[in-house]
Amino acid sequence: MTTILHGTVGGWAAIRHIKYDGTANVYGIPYHQLSPLVPAGEWFEMTDWCVSTFGPSGTETKPGVWSVGERWYANNAKFLFKDKQDLEWFLLKWQ
């Protein structure tokens, strides 16, 4: 698990944990998965960032939901990325 200081404001620091969980199969396709332990508001920021960076996944009203062959997913408190490069880009942004 990676722990870093993030969002330091006025002497306070929020600690963010992002755990790499290895790979998981989604509809038979391997995906790299991460478990960010963050507040709900930050989760939605991450999801919005994924939509603007990697394109939509799922539907407009439910970004990140499961469908066959998506580039990325958000489900069960995890982000899943088809390409390792996308996973690394996410980590660079949010770690």
Backbone as XML, in Angstrom:
<?xml version="1.0"?>
<chain id="A" units="angstrom">
  <residue number="1" name="MET">
    <atom name="N" x="0.845" y="-1.162" z="0.000"/>
    <atom name="CA" x="0.000" y="0.000" z="0.000"/>
    <atom name="C" x="0.898" y="1.234" z="0.000"/>
  </residue>
  <residue number="2" name="THR">
    <atom name="N" x="0.523" y="2.223" z="-0.772"/>
    <atom name="CA" x="1.285" y="3.460" z="-0.866"/>
    <atom name="C" x="0.592" y="4.520" z="-0.034"/>
  </residue>
  <residue number="3" name="THR">
    <atom name="N" x="1.343" y="5.193" z="0.832"/>
    <atom name="CA" x="0.798" y="6.274" z="1.628"/>
    <atom name="C" x="1.555" y="7.533" z="1.293"/>
  </residue>
  <residue number="4" name="ILE">
    <atom name="N" x="0.836" y="8.585" z="0.990"/>
    <atom name="CA" x="1.479" y="9.851" z="0.685"/>
    <atom name="C" x="0.680" y="10.988" z="1.283"/>
  </residue>
  <residue number="5" name="LEU">
    <atom name="N" x="1.302" y="12.144" z="1.381"/>
    <atom name="CA" x="0.588" y="13.335" z="1.818"/>
    <atom name="C" x="0.004" y="14.013" z="0.597"/>
  </residue>
  <residue number="6" name="HIS">
    <atom name="N" x="-1.226" y="14.439" z="0.727"/>
    <atom name="CA" x="-1.914" y="15.072" z="-0.400"/>
    <atom name="C" x="-2.833" y="16.146" z="0.135"/>
  </residue>
  <residue number="7" name="GLY">
    <atom name="N" x="-2.976" y="17.208" z="-0.592"/>
    <atom name="CA" x="-3.942" y="18.231" z="-0.243"/>
    <atom name="C" x="-3.605" y="18.989" z="1.025"/>
  </residue>
  <residue number="8" name="THR">
    <atom name="N" x="-2.344" y="19.238" z="1.277"/>
    <atom name="CA" x="-1.956" y="19.951" z="2.482"/>
    <atom name="C" x="-2.454" y="21.384" z="2.408"/>
  </residue>
  <residue number="9" name="VAL">
    <atom name="N" x="-3.292" y="21.759" z="3.376"/>
    <atom name="CA" x="-3.853" y="23.105" z="3.426"/>
    <atom name="C" x="-3.849" y="23.556" z="4.881"/>
  </residue>
  <residue number="10" name="GLY">
    <atom name="N" x="-3.277" y="24.703" z="5.156"/>
    <atom name="CA" x="-3.315" y="25.248" z="6.500"/>
    <atom name="C" x="-2.711" y="24.356" z="7.566"/>
  </residue>
  <residue number="11" name="GLY">
    <atom name="N" x="-1.716" y="23.574" z="7.217"/>
    <atom name="CA" x="-1.060" y="22.723" z="8.199"/>
    <atom name="C" x="-1.663" y="21.341" z="8.352"/>
  </residue>
  <residue number="12" name="TRP">
    <atom name="N" x="-2.797" y="21.079" z="7.704"/>
    <atom name="CA" x="-3.420" y="19.766" z="7.770"/>
    <atom name="C" x="-3.062" y="18.972" z="6.525"/>
  </residue>
  <residue number="13" name="ALA">
    <atom name="N" x="-2.946" y="17.680" z="6.658"/>
    <atom name="CA" x="-2.634" y="16.828" z="5.507"/>
    <atom name="C" x="-3.615" y="15.669" z="5.465"/>
  </residue>
  <residue number="14" name="ALA">
    <atom name="N" x="-4.142" y="15.431" z="4.293"/>
    <atom name="CA" x="-4.970" y="14.244" z="4.080"/>
    <atom name="C" x="-4.053" y="13.135" z="3.598"/>
  </residue>
  <residue number="15" name="ILE">
    <atom name="N" x="-4.194" y="11.956" z="4.160"/>
    <atom name="CA" x="-3.359" y="10.825" z="3.742"/>
    <atom name="C" x="-4.169" y="9.975" z="2.784"/>
  </residue>
  <residue number="16" name="ARG">
    <atom name="N" x="-3.571" y="9.695" z="1.641"/>
    <atom name="CA" x="-4.245" y="8.907" z="0.615"/>
    <atom name="C" x="-3.541" y="7.555" z="0.503"/>
  </residue>
  <residue number="17" name="HIS">
    <atom name="N" x="-4.327" y="6.516" z="0.434"/>
    <atom name="CA" x="-3.814" y="5.167" z="0.239"/>
    <atom name="C" x="-4.308" y="4.666" z="-1.111"/>
  </residue>
  <residue number="18" name="ILE">
    <atom name="N" x="-3.390" y="4.194" z="-1.930"/>
    <atom name="CA" x="-3.774" y="3.563" z="-3.189"/>
    <atom name="C" x="-3.036" y="2.231" z="-3.261"/>
  </residue>
  <residue number="19" name="LYS">
    <atom name="N" x="-3.792" y="1.164" z="-3.301"/>
    <atom name="CA" x="-3.221" y="-0.180" z="-3.294"/>
    <atom name="C" x="-3.378" y="-0.807" z="-4.673"/>
  </residue>
  <residue number="20" name="TYR">
    <atom name="N" x="-2.271" y="-1.315" z="-5.226"/>
    <atom name="CA" x="-2.339" y="-2.063" z="-6.482"/>
    <atom name="C" x="-2.727" y="-3.493" z="-6.151"/>
  </residue>
  <residue number="21" name="ASP">
    <atom name="N" x="-3.809" y="-3.981" z="-6.753"/>
    <atom name="CA" x="-4.353" y="-5.303" z="-6.450"/>
    <atom name="C" x="-4.023" y="-6.355" z="-7.498"/>
  </residue>
  <residue number="22" name="GLY">
    <atom name="N" x="-3.109" y="-6.057" z="-8.419"/>
    <atom name="CA" x="-2.778" y="-7.015" z="-9.461"/>
    <atom name="C" x="-3.772" y="-6.946" z="-10.602"/>
  </residue>
  <residue number="23" name="THR">
    <atom name="N" x="-4.006" y="-8.083" z="-11.247"/>
    <atom name="CA" x="-4.929" y="-8.105" z="-12.379"/>
    <atom name="C" x="-6.184" y="-8.901" z="-12.030"/>
  </residue>
  <residue number="24" name="ALA">
    <atom name="N" x="-7.247" y="-8.565" z="-12.731"/>
    <atom name="CA" x="-8.517" y="-9.278" z="-12.620"/>
    <atom name="C" x="-9.087" y="-9.402" z="-14.023"/>
  </residue>
  <residue number="25" name="ASN">
    <atom name="N" x="-9.857" y="-10.423" z="-14.267"/>
    <atom name="CA" x="-10.480" y="-10.605" z="-15.573"/>
    <atom name="C" x="-11.873" y="-10.001" z="-15.585"/>
  </residue>
  <residue number="26" name="VAL">
    <atom name="N" x="-12.133" y="-9.200" z="-16.616"/>
    <atom name="CA" x="-13.457" y="-8.620" z="-16.839"/>
    <atom name="C" x="-13.902" y="-9.121" z="-18.211"/>
  </residue>
  <residue number="27" name="TYR">
    <atom name="N" x="-14.932" y="-9.941" z="-18.225"/>
    <atom name="CA" x="-15.396" y="-10.554" z="-19.474"/>
    <atom name="C" x="-14.246" y="-11.254" z="-20.194"/>
  </residue>
  <residue number="28" name="GLY">
    <atom name="N" x="-13.358" y="-11.897" z="-19.418"/>
    <atom name="CA" x="-12.248" y="-12.655" z="-19.981"/>
    <atom name="C" x="-11.039" y="-11.828" z="-20.383"/>
  </residue>
  <residue number="29" name="ILE">
    <atom name="N" x="-11.079" y="-10.517" z="-20.165"/>
    <atom name="CA" x="-9.966" y="-9.626" z="-20.516"/>
    <atom name="C" x="-9.251" y="-9.218" z="-19.236"/>
  </residue>
  <residue number="30" name="PRO">
    <atom name="N" x="-7.910" y="-9.349" z="-19.162"/>
    <atom name="CA" x="-7.205" y="-8.942" z="-17.946"/>
    <atom name="C" x="-7.161" y="-7.417" z="-17.799"/>
  </residue>
  <residue number="31" name="TYR">
    <atom name="N" x="-7.431" y="-6.956" z="-16.581"/>
    <atom name="CA" x="-7.384" y="-5.539" z="-16.219"/>
    <atom name="C" x="-6.505" y="-5.375" z="-14.992"/>
  </residue>
  <residue number="32" name="HIS">
    <atom name="N" x="-5.749" y="-4.272" z="-14.951"/>
    <atom name="CA" x="-4.975" y="-3.895" z="-13.770"/>
    <atom name="C" x="-5.917" y="-3.173" z="-12.819"/>
  </residue>
  <residue number="33" name="GLN">
    <atom name="N" x="-5.869" y="-3.545" z="-11.536"/>
    <atom name="CA" x="-6.823" y="-2.934" z="-10.616"/>
    <atom name="C" x="-6.144" y="-2.260" z="-9.426"/>
  </residue>
  <residue number="34" name="LEU">
    <atom name="N" x="-6.761" y="-1.149" z="-9.001"/>
    <atom name="CA" x="-6.295" y="-0.351" z="-7.865"/>
    <atom name="C" x="-7.433" y="-0.161" z="-6.886"/>
  </residue>
  <residue number="35" name="SER">
    <atom name="N" x="-7.096" y="-0.088" z="-5.604"/>
    <atom name="CA" x="-8.072" y="0.235" z="-4.565"/>
    <atom name="C" x="-7.655" y="1.540" z="-3.894"/>
  </residue>
  <residue number="36" name="PRO">
    <atom name="N" x="-8.238" y="2.666" z="-4.314"/>
    <atom name="CA" x="-7.935" y="3.920" z="-3.617"/>
    <atom name="C" x="-8.837" y="4.051" z="-2.386"/>
  </residue>
  <residue number="37" name="LEU">
    <atom name="N" x="-8.233" y="4.252" z="-1.236"/>
    <atom name="CA" x="-8.993" y="4.438" z="-0.007"/>
    <atom name="C" x="-9.111" y="5.931" z="0.237"/>
  </residue>
  <residue number="38" name="VAL">
    <atom name="N" x="-10.160" y="6.513" z="-0.306"/>
    <atom name="CA" x="-10.344" y="7.963" z="-0.298"/>
    <atom name="C" x="-11.795" y="8.275" z="0.054"/>
  </residue>
  <residue number="39" name="PRO">
    <atom name="N" x="-12.077" y="9.522" z="0.483"/>
    <atom name="CA" x="-13.466" y="9.913" z="0.731"/>
    <atom name="C" x="-14.288" y="9.907" z="-0.564"/>
  </residue>
  <residue number="40" name="ALA">
    <atom name="N" x="-15.600" y="9.819" z="-0.411"/>
    <atom name="CA" x="-16.501" y="9.747" z="-1.577"/>
    <atom name="C" x="-16.295" y="10.914" z="-2.535"/>
  </residue>
  <residue number="41" name="GLY">
    <atom name="N" x="-16.120" y="12.117" z="-2.024"/>
    <atom name="CA" x="-15.936" y="13.278" z="-2.898"/>
    <atom name="C" x="-14.715" y="13.134" z="-3.777"/>
  </residue>
  <residue number="42" name="GLU">
    <atom name="N" x="-13.641" y="12.616" z="-3.212"/>
    <atom name="CA" x="-12.430" y="12.427" z="-4.003"/>
    <atom name="C" x="-12.607" y="11.283" z="-4.999"/>
  </residue>
  <residue number="43" name="TRP">
    <atom name="N" x="-13.370" y="10.254" z="-4.619"/>
    <atom name="CA" x="-13.675" y="9.159" z="-5.544"/>
    <atom name="C" x="-14.337" y="9.714" z="-6.805"/>
  </residue>
  <residue number="44" name="PHE">
    <atom name="N" x="-15.304" y="10.617" z="-6.625"/>
    <atom name="CA" x="-15.999" y="11.203" z="-7.772"/>
    <atom name="C" x="-15.063" y="12.079" z="-8.595"/>
  </residue>
  <residue number="45" name="GLU">
    <atom name="N" x="-14.117" y="12.757" z="-7.949"/>
    <atom name="CA" x="-13.104" y="13.527" z="-8.686"/>
    <atom name="C" x="-12.258" y="12.595" z="-9.545"/>
  </residue>
  <residue number="46" name="MET">
    <atom name="N" x="-11.878" y="11.458" z="-8.981"/>
    <atom name="CA" x="-11.083" y="10.470" z="-9.727"/>
    <atom name="C" x="-11.862" y="9.946" z="-10.923"/>
  </residue>
  <residue number="47" name="THR">
    <atom name="N" x="-13.142" y="9.644" z="-10.711"/>
    <atom name="CA" x="-13.978" y="9.147" z="-11.801"/>
    <atom name="C" x="-14.108" y="10.201" z="-12.896"/>
  </residue>
  <residue number="48" name="ASP">
    <atom name="N" x="-14.353" y="11.454" z="-12.505"/>
    <atom name="CA" x="-14.448" y="12.540" z="-13.486"/>
    <atom name="C" x="-13.143" y="12.696" z="-14.256"/>
  </residue>
  <residue number="49" name="TRP">
    <atom name="N" x="-12.018" y="12.579" z="-13.556"/>
    <atom name="CA" x="-10.707" y="12.688" z="-14.205"/>
    <atom name="C" x="-10.532" y="11.551" z="-15.218"/>
  </residue>
  <residue number="50" name="CYS">
    <atom name="N" x="-10.935" y="10.338" z="-14.863"/>
    <atom name="CA" x="-10.827" y="9.204" z="-15.789"/>
    <atom name="C" x="-11.664" y="9.451" z="-17.040"/>
  </residue>
  <residue number="51" name="VAL">
    <atom name="N" x="-12.871" y="9.982" z="-16.871"/>
    <atom name="CA" x="-13.728" y="10.270" z="-18.027"/>
    <atom name="C" x="-13.050" y="11.292" z="-18.933"/>
  </residue>
  <residue number="52" name="SER">
    <atom name="N" x="-12.507" y="12.367" z="-18.347"/>
    <atom name="CA" x="-11.891" y="13.410" z="-19.181"/>
    <atom name="C" x="-10.560" y="12.972" z="-19.776"/>
  </residue>
  <residue number="53" name="THR">
    <atom name="N" x="-9.855" y="12.056" z="-19.116"/>
    <atom name="CA" x="-8.539" y="11.616" z="-19.586"/>
    <atom name="C" x="-8.615" y="10.418" z="-20.528"/>
  </residue>
  <residue number="54" name="PHE">
    <atom name="N" x="-9.422" y="9.413" z="-20.167"/>
    <atom name="CA" x="-9.468" y="8.160" z="-20.918"/>
    <atom name="C" x="-10.728" y="8.008" z="-21.759"/>
  </residue>
  <residue number="55" name="GLY">
    <atom name="N" x="-11.655" y="8.933" z="-21.612"/>
    <atom name="CA" x="-12.918" y="8.834" z="-22.321"/>
    <atom name="C" x="-13.972" y="8.166" z="-21.473"/>
  </residue>
  <residue number="56" name="PRO">
    <atom name="N" x="-15.213" y="8.249" z="-21.918"/>
    <atom name="CA" x="-16.305" y="7.683" z="-21.124"/>
    <atom name="C" x="-16.213" y="6.164" z="-21.031"/>
  </residue>
  <residue number="57" name="SER">
    <atom name="N" x="-16.726" y="5.660" z="-19.947"/>
    <atom name="CA" x="-16.838" y="4.232" z="-19.708"/>
    <atom name="C" x="-18.209" y="4.017" z="-19.102"/>
  </residue>
  <residue number="58" name="GLY">
    <atom name="N" x="-18.921" y="3.044" z="-19.560"/>
    <atom name="CA" x="-20.272" y="2.863" z="-19.061"/>
    <atom name="C" x="-21.217" y="3.834" z="-19.749"/>
  </residue>
  <residue number="59" name="THR">
    <atom name="N" x="-22.037" y="4.524" z="-18.957"/>
    <atom name="CA" x="-22.999" y="5.465" z="-19.509"/>
    <atom name="C" x="-22.723" y="6.862" z="-18.967"/>
  </residue>
  <residue number="60" name="GLU">
    <atom name="N" x="-23.352" y="7.858" z="-19.568"/>
    <atom name="CA" x="-23.133" y="9.235" z="-19.130"/>
    <atom name="C" x="-23.605" y="9.443" z="-17.691"/>
  </residue>
  <residue number="61" name="THR">
    <atom name="N" x="-24.708" y="8.829" z="-17.317"/>
    <atom name="CA" x="-25.230" y="8.995" z="-15.961"/>
    <atom name="C" x="-24.549" y="8.083" z="-14.949"/>
  </residue>
  <residue number="62" name="LYS">
    <atom name="N" x="-23.906" y="7.021" z="-15.412"/>
    <atom name="CA" x="-23.192" y="6.100" z="-14.517"/>
    <atom name="C" x="-21.818" y="5.797" z="-15.098"/>
  </residue>
  <residue number="63" name="PRO">
    <atom name="N" x="-20.898" y="6.789" z="-15.035"/>
    <atom name="CA" x="-19.579" y="6.553" z="-15.608"/>
    <atom name="C" x="-18.842" y="5.439" z="-14.873"/>
  </residue>
  <residue number="64" name="GLY">
    <atom name="N" x="-18.146" y="4.638" z="-15.643"/>
    <atom name="CA" x="-17.333" y="3.586" z="-15.064"/>
    <atom name="C" x="-18.026" y="2.264" z="-14.844"/>
  </residue>
  <residue number="65" name="VAL">
    <atom name="N" x="-19.314" y="2.161" z="-15.196"/>
    <atom name="CA" x="-20.002" y="0.891" z="-14.962"/>
    <atom name="C" x="-19.529" y="-0.169" z="-15.957"/>
  </residue>
  <residue number="66" name="TRP">
    <atom name="N" x="-19.772" y="-1.408" z="-15.618"/>
    <atom name="CA" x="-19.280" y="-2.532" z="-16.408"/>
    <atom name="C" x="-19.994" y="-2.662" z="-17.739"/>
  </residue>
  <residue number="67" name="SER">
    <atom name="N" x="-19.245" y="-2.761" z="-18.810"/>
    <atom name="CA" x="-19.711" y="-3.159" z="-20.126"/>
    <atom name="C" x="-18.530" y="-3.847" z="-20.814"/>
  </residue>
  <residue number="68" name="VAL">
    <atom name="N" x="-18.808" y="-4.619" z="-21.808"/>
    <atom name="CA" x="-17.759" y="-5.412" z="-22.457"/>
    <atom name="C" x="-16.719" y="-4.514" z="-23.128"/>
  </residue>
  <residue number="69" name="GLY">
    <atom name="N" x="-15.427" y="-4.789" z="-22.846"/>
    <atom name="CA" x="-14.315" y="-4.173" z="-23.572"/>
    <atom name="C" x="-14.009" y="-2.722" z="-23.266"/>
  </residue>
  <residue number="70" name="GLU">
    <atom name="N" x="-14.517" y="-2.163" z="-22.174"/>
    <atom name="CA" x="-14.223" y="-0.767" z="-21.852"/>
    <atom name="C" x="-12.738" y="-0.585" z="-21.546"/>
  </residue>
  <residue number="71" name="ARG">
    <atom name="N" x="-12.246" y="0.626" z="-21.771"/>
    <atom name="CA" x="-10.844" y="0.948" z="-21.506"/>
    <atom name="C" x="-10.556" y="0.953" z="-20.011"/>
  </residue>
  <residue number="72" name="TRP">
    <atom name="N" x="-11.537" y="1.398" z="-19.221"/>
    <atom name="CA" x="-11.398" y="1.444" z="-17.765"/>
    <atom name="C" x="-12.767" y="1.232" z="-17.126"/>
  </residue>
  <residue number="73" name="TYR">
    <atom name="N" x="-12.743" y="0.862" z="-15.857"/>
    <atom name="CA" x="-13.952" y="0.666" z="-15.075"/>
    <atom name="C" x="-13.735" y="1.211" z="-13.674"/>
  </residue>
  <residue number="74" name="ALA">
    <atom name="N" x="-14.819" y="1.535" z="-13.005"/>
    <atom name="CA" x="-14.810" y="1.818" z="-11.576"/>
    <atom name="C" x="-15.915" y="0.963" z="-10.974"/>
  </residue>
  <residue number="75" name="ASN">
    <atom name="N" x="-15.547" y="0.067" z="-10.078"/>
    <atom name="CA" x="-16.539" y="-0.833" z="-9.495"/>
    <atom name="C" x="-16.005" y="-1.406" z="-8.191"/>
  </residue>
  <residue number="76" name="ASN">
    <atom name="N" x="-16.914" y="-1.567" z="-7.238"/>
    <atom name="CA" x="-16.582" y="-2.230" z="-5.979"/>
    <atom name="C" x="-15.375" y="-1.579" z="-5.300"/>
  </residue>
  <residue number="77" name="ALA">
    <atom name="N" x="-15.355" y="-0.255" z="-5.260"/>
    <atom name="CA" x="-14.286" y="0.541" z="-4.626"/>
    <atom name="C" x="-12.930" y="0.328" z="-5.301"/>
  </residue>
  <residue number="78" name="LYS">
    <atom name="N" x="-12.935" y="-0.009" z="-6.585"/>
    <atom name="CA" x="-11.699" y="-0.228" z="-7.338"/>
    <atom name="C" x="-11.785" y="0.477" z="-8.689"/>
  </residue>
  <residue number="79" name="PHE">
    <atom name="N" x="-10.624" y="0.844" z="-9.198"/>
    <atom name="CA" x="-10.494" y="1.287" z="-10.579"/>
    <atom name="C" x="-9.756" y="0.192" z="-11.321"/>
  </residue>
  <residue number="80" name="LEU">
    <atom name="N" x="-10.220" y="-0.141" z="-12.510"/>
    <atom name="CA" x="-9.597" y="-1.168" z="-13.324"/>
    <atom name="C" x="-9.239" y="-0.583" z="-14.678"/>
  </residue>
  <residue number="81" name="PHE">
    <atom name="N" x="-8.021" y="-0.874" z="-15.151"/>
    <atom name="CA" x="-7.524" y="-0.322" z="-16.409"/>
    <atom name="C" x="-7.057" y="-1.447" z="-17.313"/>
  </residue>
  <residue number="82" name="LYS">
    <atom name="N" x="-7.505" y="-1.392" z="-18.562"/>
    <atom name="CA" x="-7.117" y="-2.405" z="-19.544"/>
    <atom name="C" x="-5.624" y="-2.309" z="-19.864"/>
  </residue>
  <residue number="83" name="ASP">
    <atom name="N" x="-5.126" y="-1.088" z="-20.013"/>
    <atom name="CA" x="-3.721" y="-0.873" z="-20.384"/>
    <atom name="C" x="-2.901" y="-0.442" z="-19.177"/>
  </residue>
  <residue number="84" name="LYS">
    <atom name="N" x="-1.738" y="-1.030" z="-19.028"/>
    <atom name="CA" x="-0.849" y="-0.687" z="-17.916"/>
    <atom name="C" x="-0.477" y="0.793" z="-17.953"/>
  </residue>
  <residue number="85" name="GLN">
    <atom name="N" x="-0.330" y="1.353" z="-19.135"/>
    <atom name="CA" x="0.024" y="2.765" z="-19.265"/>
    <atom name="C" x="-1.064" y="3.656" z="-18.642"/>
  </residue>
  <residue number="86" name="ASP">
    <atom name="N" x="-2.324" y="3.302" z="-18.795"/>
    <atom name="CA" x="-3.413" y="4.061" z="-18.178"/>
    <atom name="C" x="-3.345" y="3.960" z="-16.655"/>
  </residue>
  <residue number="87" name="LEU">
    <atom name="N" x="-3.055" y="2.774" z="-16.156"/>
    <atom name="CA" x="-2.873" y="2.576" z="-14.717"/>
    <atom name="C" x="-1.764" y="3.487" z="-14.194"/>
  </residue>
  <residue number="88" name="GLU">
    <atom name="N" x="-0.647" y="3.523" z="-14.898"/>
    <atom name="CA" x="0.485" y="4.354" z="-14.483"/>
    <atom name="C" x="0.141" y="5.836" z="-14.544"/>
  </residue>
  <residue number="89" name="TRP">
    <atom name="N" x="-0.602" y="6.248" z="-15.553"/>
    <atom name="CA" x="-1.028" y="7.642" z="-15.679"/>
    <atom name="C" x="-1.915" y="8.020" z="-14.496"/>
  </residue>
  <residue number="90" name="PHE">
    <atom name="N" x="-2.837" y="7.119" z="-14.107"/>
    <atom name="CA" x="-3.703" y="7.340" z="-12.956"/>
    <atom name="C" x="-2.858" y="7.502" z="-11.694"/>
  </residue>
  <residue number="91" name="LEU">
    <atom name="N" x="-1.900" y="6.605" z="-11.508"/>
    <atom name="CA" x="-1.041" y="6.699" z="-10.324"/>
    <atom name="C" x="-0.234" y="7.989" z="-10.283"/>
  </residue>
  <residue number="92" name="LEU">
    <atom name="N" x="0.267" y="8.418" z="-11.424"/>
    <atom name="CA" x="1.005" y="9.678" z="-11.468"/>
    <atom name="C" x="0.127" y="10.852" z="-11.049"/>
  </residue>
  <residue number="93" name="LYS">
    <atom name="N" x="-1.114" y="10.822" z="-11.435"/>
    <atom name="CA" x="-2.042" y="11.898" z="-11.079"/>
    <atom name="C" x="-2.440" y="11.862" z="-9.616"/>
  </residue>
  <residue number="94" name="TRP">
    <atom name="N" x="-2.762" y="10.678" z="-9.105"/>
    <atom name="CA" x="-3.425" y="10.593" z="-7.797"/>
    <atom name="C" x="-2.550" y="10.143" z="-6.648"/>
  </residue>
  <residue number="95" name="GLN">
    <atom name="N" x="-1.350" y="9.700" z="-6.876"/>
    <atom name="CA" x="-0.498" y="9.318" z="-5.741"/>
    <atom name="C" x="0.123" y="10.515" z="-5.116"/>
  </residue>
</chain>
